[in-house]
């Protein structure tokens, strides 16, 4: 039986690496490996039990064989039912210790079932059938290595109760050949248990390497898709998320909205406090904006002092409330800097909204651009809302940039 190792993406998609519990993830992955192999393991168990009963039908009472086989079936069915329940539990809600205990109990019961052959099925005086039982037990122990050795304790819970009772029964026969068989049985148990511990360590190493590789991949992806100063999605990542949202919103017939946030008087902070003050302002404001959004929303830095906010499943009215809250929050922001200087900013916010079924991202971006430009030239510190349509030209960002240049040439006190 193969043992495919799942990727740590399962545990990392919804959490940061710092919050990721590597030990728990490894335990869960190993647990999942064993449970996923359980149907094949149970099929082998039932098959071997049927073969053994058939081979012993002439040397053991039929009612004993029937009772033993029925118990084997019932244990296998109970364990298969647990497997079905495990498959229905989502990864994020799996109680790892609980399911580990269930696995251990089921494995121990299966081991005790096979160990009971030394009591209820042992053919006294029939060496050939004794060797047959020993062969079946050894085969099961070797086969269980592929299923249970991922968790060495689980393997021990199967092998020890399955084989040691038979080894003891052999030793009690007081013949040289039985003593030799018992000794070989002990050596076999010691060997497979050691092999199981080595397999467990190997799987731990493999999982650790995969987790570290994913950590590096995730870090590189984060670096490529996020702005290094404010640790928000960059423009390229924002555009990707916007396209994905537009497609899903159109398919689900849901409204969504887009905000462009352009900080006012930010150039004054850079000019008087230096770029360090400007960078700290951007970091603080970006966190303020993020803290006022829903977990499903996206805020990105589009460059300079400009931010964009993506609002899925959001009507125009709801988007206007969010924009108004952001406007107040940014206006209340103060930055205490060196020599007792206090810096403040405000914002011009452009709101573009799409009705259910609409998904033209170009029209949405141009509408948000135009709305932000209108808010800027309208006096700053305000919100302007436009519906996304094809009537807006691609002039928003460039017009705002030219506006800044004009304001700086005029030399007025109210610089952008």
SULHU-V779748 format. One record per residue. N is the residue number from 0. RES is the residue in one letter. SS is DSSP state (@ for helix, = for strand, . for the rest). PHI is phi in whole degrees, 0 to 359 (999 if undefined). PSI is psi as a letter, one per 20 degrees, with the letter a starting at -180 (999 if undefined). Layout:
BEGIN
n=N res=RES ss=SS phi=PHI psi=PSI
n=N res=RES ss=SS phi=PHI psi=PSI
END
This chain:
BEGIN
n=0 res=X ss=. phi=999 psi=p
n=1 res=X ss=. phi=278 psi=q
n=2 res=X ss=. phi=231 psi=m
n=3 res=X ss=. phi=295 psi=p
n=4 res=X ss=. phi=261 psi=p
n=5 res=X ss=. phi=290 psi=q
n=6 res=X ss=. phi=276 psi=q
n=7 res=X ss=. phi=291 psi=i
n=8 res=X ss=@ phi=305 psi=h
n=9 res=X ss=@ phi=303 psi=g
n=10 res=X ss=@ phi=267 psi=i
n=11 res=X ss=@ phi=249 psi=i
n=12 res=X ss=. phi=294 psi=h
n=13 res=X ss=. phi=250 psi=j
n=14 res=X ss=. phi=212 psi=q
n=15 res=X ss=. phi=282 psi=q
n=16 res=X ss=@ phi=297 psi=h
n=17 res=X ss=@ phi=297 psi=h
n=18 res=X ss=@ phi=271 psi=i
n=19 res=X ss=. phi=280 psi=p
n=20 res=X ss=. phi=269 psi=n
n=21 res=X ss=@ phi=297 psi=g
n=22 res=X ss=@ phi=298 psi=g
n=23 res=X ss=@ phi=294 psi=g
n=24 res=X ss=@ phi=298 psi=g
n=25 res=X ss=@ phi=297 psi=g
n=26 res=X ss=@ phi=298 psi=h
n=27 res=X ss=@ phi=292 psi=g
n=28 res=X ss=@ phi=297 psi=g
n=29 res=X ss=@ phi=295 psi=h
n=30 res=X ss=@ phi=297 psi=g
n=31 res=X ss=@ phi=296 psi=h
n=32 res=X ss=@ phi=301 psi=g
n=33 res=X ss=@ phi=293 psi=g
n=34 res=X ss=@ phi=297 psi=h
n=35 res=X ss=@ phi=294 psi=h
n=36 res=X ss=. phi=274 psi=i
n=37 res=X ss=@ phi=297 psi=g
n=38 res=X ss=@ phi=303 psi=g
n=39 res=X ss=@ phi=295 psi=h
n=40 res=X ss=@ phi=298 psi=g
n=41 res=X ss=@ phi=293 psi=h
n=42 res=X ss=@ phi=297 psi=g
n=43 res=X ss=@ phi=296 psi=g
n=44 res=X ss=@ phi=300 psi=g
n=45 res=X ss=@ phi=295 psi=g
n=46 res=X ss=@ phi=298 psi=g
n=47 res=X ss=@ phi=297 psi=h
n=48 res=X ss=@ phi=296 psi=g
n=49 res=X ss=@ phi=295 psi=g
n=50 res=X ss=@ phi=296 psi=g
n=51 res=X ss=@ phi=296 psi=g
n=52 res=X ss=@ phi=299 psi=g
n=53 res=X ss=@ phi=296 psi=h
n=54 res=X ss=@ phi=286 psi=h
n=55 res=X ss=. phi=260 psi=j
n=56 res=X ss=. phi=296 psi=h
n=57 res=X ss=. phi=266 psi=i
n=58 res=X ss=. phi=239 psi=i
n=59 res=X ss=. phi=225 psi=q
n=60 res=X ss=. phi=302 psi=p
n=61 res=X ss=@ phi=296 psi=h
n=62 res=X ss=@ phi=293 psi=h
n=63 res=X ss=@ phi=291 psi=g
n=64 res=X ss=@ phi=299 psi=g
n=65 res=X ss=@ phi=296 psi=g
n=66 res=X ss=@ phi=297 psi=g
n=67 res=X ss=@ phi=297 psi=g
n=68 res=X ss=@ phi=292 psi=h
n=69 res=X ss=@ phi=296 psi=g
n=70 res=X ss=@ phi=299 psi=g
n=71 res=X ss=@ phi=299 psi=g
n=72 res=X ss=@ phi=295 psi=g
n=73 res=X ss=@ phi=297 psi=g
n=74 res=X ss=@ phi=298 psi=g
n=75 res=X ss=@ phi=295 psi=g
n=76 res=X ss=@ phi=295 psi=g
n=77 res=X ss=@ phi=297 psi=g
n=78 res=X ss=@ phi=291 psi=h
n=79 res=X ss=@ phi=293 psi=h
n=80 res=X ss=@ phi=297 psi=g
n=81 res=X ss=@ phi=298 psi=h
n=82 res=X ss=@ phi=299 psi=g
n=83 res=X ss=@ phi=297 psi=h
n=84 res=X ss=@ phi=295 psi=g
n=85 res=X ss=@ phi=300 psi=g
n=86 res=X ss=@ phi=295 psi=h
n=87 res=X ss=@ phi=275 psi=i
n=88 res=X ss=. phi=276 psi=p
n=89 res=X ss=. phi=288 psi=q
n=90 res=X ss=@ phi=302 psi=h
n=91 res=X ss=@ phi=289 psi=i
n=92 res=X ss=@ phi=248 psi=j
n=93 res=X ss=. phi=290 psi=p
n=94 res=X ss=. phi=275 psi=n
n=95 res=X ss=@ phi=302 psi=g
n=96 res=X ss=@ phi=300 psi=h
n=97 res=X ss=@ phi=297 psi=g
n=98 res=X ss=@ phi=288 psi=h
n=99 res=X ss=@ phi=293 psi=g
n=100 res=X ss=@ phi=296 psi=g
n=101 res=X ss=@ phi=298 psi=g
n=102 res=X ss=@ phi=296 psi=g
n=103 res=X ss=@ phi=296 psi=g
n=104 res=X ss=@ phi=296 psi=g
n=105 res=X ss=@ phi=297 psi=g
n=106 res=X ss=@ phi=294 psi=g
n=107 res=X ss=@ phi=296 psi=h
n=108 res=X ss=@ phi=297 psi=g
n=109 res=X ss=@ phi=295 psi=g
n=110 res=X ss=@ phi=297 psi=g
n=111 res=X ss=@ phi=295 psi=h
n=112 res=X ss=@ phi=302 psi=g
n=113 res=X ss=@ phi=288 psi=h
n=114 res=X ss=@ phi=294 psi=h
n=115 res=X ss=. phi=291 psi=i
n=116 res=X ss=@ phi=299 psi=h
n=117 res=X ss=@ phi=289 psi=i
n=118 res=X ss=@ phi=253 psi=g
n=119 res=X ss=@ phi=263 psi=h
n=120 res=X ss=. phi=243 psi=j
n=121 res=X ss=. phi=291 psi=o
n=122 res=X ss=. phi=274 psi=n
n=123 res=X ss=. phi=297 psi=p
n=124 res=X ss=. phi=79 psi=j
n=125 res=X ss=. phi=245 psi=n
n=126 res=X ss=@ phi=298 psi=h
n=127 res=X ss=@ phi=300 psi=g
n=128 res=X ss=@ phi=285 psi=h
n=129 res=X ss=@ phi=296 psi=g
n=130 res=X ss=@ phi=296 psi=h
n=131 res=X ss=@ phi=300 psi=g
n=132 res=X ss=@ phi=298 psi=g
n=133 res=X ss=@ phi=300 psi=g
n=134 res=X ss=@ phi=296 psi=g
n=135 res=X ss=@ phi=297 psi=g
n=136 res=X ss=@ phi=297 psi=g
n=137 res=X ss=@ phi=295 psi=g
n=138 res=X ss=@ phi=296 psi=g
n=139 res=X ss=@ phi=296 psi=g
n=140 res=X ss=@ phi=296 psi=g
n=141 res=X ss=@ phi=292 psi=g
n=142 res=X ss=@ phi=293 psi=h
n=143 res=X ss=@ phi=295 psi=i
n=144 res=X ss=@ phi=302 psi=h
n=145 res=X ss=@ phi=288 psi=h
n=146 res=X ss=@ phi=262 psi=g
n=147 res=X ss=@ phi=259 psi=h
n=148 res=X ss=. phi=292 psi=i
n=149 res=X ss=. phi=303 psi=h
n=150 res=X ss=. phi=243 psi=n
n=151 res=X ss=@ phi=299 psi=h
n=152 res=X ss=@ phi=296 psi=h
n=153 res=X ss=@ phi=296 psi=g
n=154 res=X ss=@ phi=294 psi=g
n=155 res=X ss=@ phi=298 psi=h
n=156 res=X ss=@ phi=295 psi=h
n=157 res=X ss=@ phi=268 psi=g
n=158 res=X ss=@ phi=291 psi=g
n=159 res=X ss=@ phi=298 psi=g
n=160 res=X ss=@ phi=290 psi=i
n=161 res=X ss=@ phi=280 psi=h
n=162 res=X ss=@ phi=253 psi=h
n=163 res=X ss=@ phi=300 psi=h
n=164 res=X ss=@ phi=300 psi=h
n=165 res=X ss=@ phi=293 psi=h
n=166 res=X ss=@ phi=298 psi=g
n=167 res=X ss=@ phi=296 psi=h
n=168 res=X ss=@ phi=295 psi=h
n=169 res=X ss=@ phi=297 psi=g
n=170 res=X ss=@ phi=296 psi=h
n=171 res=X ss=. phi=281 psi=i
n=172 res=X ss=. phi=282 psi=i
n=173 res=X ss=. phi=58 psi=k
n=174 res=X ss=. phi=235 psi=q
n=175 res=X ss=@ phi=297 psi=g
n=176 res=X ss=@ phi=293 psi=h
n=177 res=X ss=@ phi=291 psi=h
n=178 res=X ss=@ phi=297 psi=g
n=179 res=X ss=@ phi=296 psi=g
n=180 res=X ss=@ phi=296 psi=h
n=181 res=X ss=@ phi=296 psi=g
n=182 res=X ss=@ phi=296 psi=g
n=183 res=X ss=@ phi=298 psi=h
n=184 res=X ss=@ phi=298 psi=g
n=185 res=X ss=@ phi=295 psi=g
n=186 res=X ss=@ phi=298 psi=g
n=187 res=X ss=@ phi=298 psi=g
n=188 res=X ss=@ phi=298 psi=g
n=189 res=X ss=@ phi=298 psi=g
n=190 res=X ss=@ phi=293 psi=g
n=191 res=X ss=@ phi=288 psi=h
n=192 res=X ss=@ phi=294 psi=g
n=193 res=X ss=@ phi=297 psi=g
n=194 res=X ss=@ phi=299 psi=h
n=195 res=X ss=@ phi=295 psi=g
n=196 res=X ss=@ phi=295 psi=h
n=197 res=X ss=@ phi=293 psi=h
n=198 res=X ss=@ phi=296 psi=g
n=199 res=X ss=@ phi=302 psi=g
n=200 res=X ss=@ phi=295 psi=h
n=201 res=X ss=@ phi=297 psi=g
n=202 res=X ss=@ phi=296 psi=h
n=203 res=X ss=@ phi=301 psi=g
n=204 res=X ss=@ phi=295 psi=g
n=205 res=X ss=@ phi=297 psi=g
n=206 res=X ss=@ phi=296 psi=h
n=207 res=X ss=@ phi=296 psi=g
n=208 res=X ss=@ phi=296 psi=g
n=209 res=X ss=@ phi=294 psi=h
n=210 res=X ss=@ phi=294 psi=g
n=211 res=X ss=@ phi=294 psi=h
n=212 res=X ss=@ phi=297 psi=g
n=213 res=X ss=@ phi=292 psi=h
n=214 res=X ss=@ phi=301 psi=g
n=215 res=X ss=@ phi=294 psi=g
n=216 res=X ss=@ phi=298 psi=g
n=217 res=X ss=@ phi=295 psi=h
n=218 res=X ss=@ phi=295 psi=g
n=219 res=X ss=@ phi=294 psi=h
n=220 res=X ss=@ phi=296 psi=g
n=221 res=X ss=@ phi=298 psi=g
n=222 res=X ss=@ phi=297 psi=h
n=223 res=X ss=@ phi=283 psi=h
n=224 res=X ss=@ phi=249 psi=i
n=225 res=X ss== phi=233 psi=q
n=226 res=X ss=. phi=286 psi=p
n=227 res=X ss=. phi=292 psi=h
n=228 res=X ss=. phi=284 psi=g
n=229 res=X ss=. phi=252 psi=i
n=230 res=X ss=. phi=56 psi=l
n=231 res=X ss=. phi=242 psi=q
n=232 res=X ss== phi=307 psi=q
n=233 res=X ss=. phi=274 psi=a
n=234 res=X ss=@ phi=296 psi=g
n=235 res=X ss=@ phi=297 psi=g
n=236 res=X ss=@ phi=294 psi=h
n=237 res=X ss=@ phi=298 psi=g
n=238 res=X ss=@ phi=297 psi=h
n=239 res=X ss=@ phi=296 psi=g
n=240 res=X ss=@ phi=293 psi=h
n=241 res=X ss=@ phi=297 psi=g
n=242 res=X ss=@ phi=298 psi=g
n=243 res=X ss=@ phi=296 psi=g
n=244 res=X ss=@ phi=294 psi=g
n=245 res=X ss=@ phi=299 psi=g
n=246 res=X ss=@ phi=294 psi=g
n=247 res=X ss=@ phi=292 psi=h
n=248 res=X ss=@ phi=293 psi=h
n=249 res=X ss=@ phi=294 psi=g
n=250 res=X ss=@ phi=294 psi=h
n=251 res=X ss=@ phi=266 psi=i
n=252 res=X ss=. phi=58 psi=l
n=253 res=X ss=. phi=243 psi=q
n=254 res=X ss=. phi=281 psi=q
n=255 res=X ss== phi=208 psi=r
n=256 res=X ss== phi=218 psi=r
n=257 res=X ss== phi=223 psi=p
n=258 res=X ss== phi=245 psi=p
n=259 res=X ss== phi=253 psi=p
n=260 res=X ss== phi=245 psi=o
n=261 res=X ss== phi=244 psi=o
n=262 res=X ss== phi=288 psi=p
n=263 res=X ss== phi=265 psi=q
n=264 res=X ss=. phi=63 psi=k
n=265 res=X ss=@ phi=288 psi=h
n=266 res=X ss=@ phi=299 psi=h
n=267 res=X ss=@ phi=297 psi=h
n=268 res=X ss=@ phi=294 psi=g
n=269 res=X ss=@ phi=298 psi=h
n=270 res=X ss=@ phi=288 psi=h
n=271 res=X ss=@ phi=262 psi=h
n=272 res=X ss=@ phi=256 psi=i
n=273 res=X ss=@ phi=90 psi=r
n=274 res=X ss=@ phi=293 psi=h
n=275 res=X ss=@ phi=296 psi=g
n=276 res=X ss=@ phi=293 psi=h
n=277 res=X ss=@ phi=296 psi=g
n=278 res=X ss=@ phi=296 psi=g
n=279 res=X ss=@ phi=294 psi=h
n=280 res=X ss=@ phi=297 psi=g
n=281 res=X ss=@ phi=297 psi=g
n=282 res=X ss=@ phi=296 psi=g
n=283 res=X ss=@ phi=295 psi=g
n=284 res=X ss=@ phi=295 psi=g
n=285 res=X ss=@ phi=299 psi=h
n=286 res=X ss=@ phi=290 psi=h
n=287 res=X ss=@ phi=298 psi=g
n=288 res=X ss=@ phi=299 psi=g
n=289 res=X ss=@ phi=297 psi=h
n=290 res=X ss=@ phi=291 psi=i
n=291 res=X ss=. phi=264 psi=j
n=292 res=X ss=. phi=252 psi=r
n=293 res=X ss=. phi=282 psi=q
n=294 res=X ss=. phi=301 psi=h
n=295 res=X ss=. phi=279 psi=i
n=296 res=X ss=. phi=280 psi=r
n=297 res=X ss== phi=232 psi=p
n=298 res=X ss== phi=244 psi=p
n=299 res=X ss== phi=228 psi=q
n=300 res=X ss== phi=266 psi=p
n=301 res=X ss== phi=268 psi=i
n=302 res=X ss== phi=127 psi=q
n=303 res=X ss=. phi=59 psi=c
n=304 res=X ss=. phi=252 psi=k
n=305 res=X ss== phi=247 psi=p
n=306 res=X ss== phi=233 psi=q
n=307 res=X ss== phi=232 psi=q
n=308 res=X ss== phi=234 psi=p
n=309 res=X ss== phi=255 psi=p
n=310 res=X ss== phi=240 psi=n
n=311 res=X ss=. phi=286 psi=q
n=312 res=X ss=. phi=47 psi=l
n=313 res=X ss=. phi=219 psi=p
n=314 res=X ss=. phi=283 psi=r
n=315 res=X ss=@ phi=299 psi=g
n=316 res=X ss=@ phi=298 psi=g
n=317 res=X ss=@ phi=295 psi=h
n=318 res=X ss=@ phi=296 psi=h
n=319 res=X ss=@ phi=294 psi=h
n=320 res=X ss=@ phi=294 psi=g
n=321 res=X ss=@ phi=296 psi=g
n=322 res=X ss=@ phi=297 psi=g
n=323 res=X ss=@ phi=296 psi=h
n=324 res=X ss=@ phi=296 psi=g
n=325 res=X ss=@ phi=295 psi=g
n=326 res=X ss=@ phi=299 psi=g
n=327 res=X ss=@ phi=295 psi=g
n=328 res=X ss=@ phi=298 psi=g
n=329 res=X ss=@ phi=292 psi=h
n=330 res=X ss=@ phi=293 psi=h
n=331 res=X ss=. phi=276 psi=i
n=332 res=X ss=. phi=289 psi=p
n=333 res=X ss== phi=226 psi=q
n=334 res=X ss== phi=241 psi=o
n=335 res=X ss== phi=278 psi=o
n=336 res=X ss=. phi=241 psi=a
n=337 res=X ss=@ phi=300 psi=q
n=338 res=X ss=@ phi=59 psi=k
n=339 res=X ss=@ phi=75 psi=j
n=340 res=X ss=. phi=285 psi=q
n=341 res=X ss== phi=242 psi=p
n=342 res=X ss== phi=248 psi=q
n=343 res=X ss== phi=227 psi=q
n=344 res=X ss=. phi=224 psi=r
n=345 res=X ss== phi=229 psi=a
n=346 res=X ss== phi=213 psi=q
n=347 res=X ss== phi=253 psi=p
n=348 res=X ss== phi=241 psi=p
n=349 res=X ss== phi=256 psi=p
n=350 res=X ss== phi=245 psi=p
n=351 res=X ss== phi=239 psi=p
n=352 res=X ss== phi=232 psi=q
n=353 res=X ss== phi=239 psi=p
n=354 res=X ss=. phi=285 psi=r
n=355 res=X ss=. phi=307 psi=p
n=356 res=X ss=. phi=96 psi=i
n=357 res=X ss=. phi=276 psi=p
n=358 res=X ss=. phi=210 psi=k
n=359 res=X ss=. phi=278 psi=n
n=360 res=X ss=@ phi=292 psi=h
n=361 res=X ss=@ phi=296 psi=g
n=362 res=X ss=@ phi=297 psi=h
n=363 res=X ss=@ phi=295 psi=g
n=364 res=X ss=@ phi=297 psi=g
n=365 res=X ss=@ phi=293 psi=h
n=366 res=X ss=@ phi=293 psi=g
n=367 res=X ss=@ phi=296 psi=g
n=368 res=X ss=@ phi=301 psi=g
n=369 res=X ss=@ phi=296 psi=h
n=370 res=X ss=@ phi=294 psi=g
n=371 res=X ss=@ phi=296 psi=g
n=372 res=X ss=@ phi=297 psi=g
n=373 res=X ss=@ phi=295 psi=h
n=374 res=X ss=@ phi=294 psi=h
n=375 res=X ss=@ phi=293 psi=g
n=376 res=X ss=@ phi=283 psi=i
n=377 res=X ss=. phi=277 psi=i
n=378 res=X ss=. phi=130 psi=j
n=379 res=X ss=. phi=65 psi=r
n=380 res=X ss=. phi=61 psi=k
n=381 res=X ss=. phi=211 psi=r
n=382 res=X ss== phi=239 psi=p
n=383 res=X ss== phi=232 psi=p
n=384 res=X ss== phi=240 psi=p
n=385 res=X ss== phi=230 psi=q
n=386 res=X ss== phi=277 psi=q
n=387 res=X ss=. phi=291 psi=p
n=388 res=X ss=. phi=207 psi=r
n=389 res=X ss=. phi=276 psi=j
n=390 res=X ss=. phi=278 psi=i
n=391 res=X ss=. phi=272 psi=p
n=392 res=X ss=. phi=274 psi=r
n=393 res=X ss=. phi=277 psi=l
n=394 res=X ss=. phi=244 psi=i
n=395 res=X ss=@ phi=302 psi=g
n=396 res=X ss=@ phi=296 psi=g
n=397 res=X ss=@ phi=292 psi=h
n=398 res=X ss=@ phi=295 psi=g
n=399 res=X ss=@ phi=295 psi=h
n=400 res=X ss=@ phi=296 psi=g
n=401 res=X ss=@ phi=294 psi=h
n=402 res=X ss=@ phi=297 psi=g
n=403 res=X ss=@ phi=299 psi=g
n=404 res=X ss=@ phi=298 psi=g
n=405 res=X ss=@ phi=296 psi=g
n=406 res=X ss=@ phi=295 psi=h
n=407 res=X ss=@ phi=290 psi=h
n=408 res=X ss=@ phi=290 psi=g
n=409 res=X ss=@ phi=299 psi=h
n=410 res=X ss=. phi=80 psi=k
n=411 res=X ss=. phi=292 psi=r
n=412 res=X ss=. phi=288 psi=h
n=413 res=X ss=. phi=267 psi=m
n=414 res=X ss=. phi=275 psi=q
n=415 res=X ss=. phi=288 psi=999
END
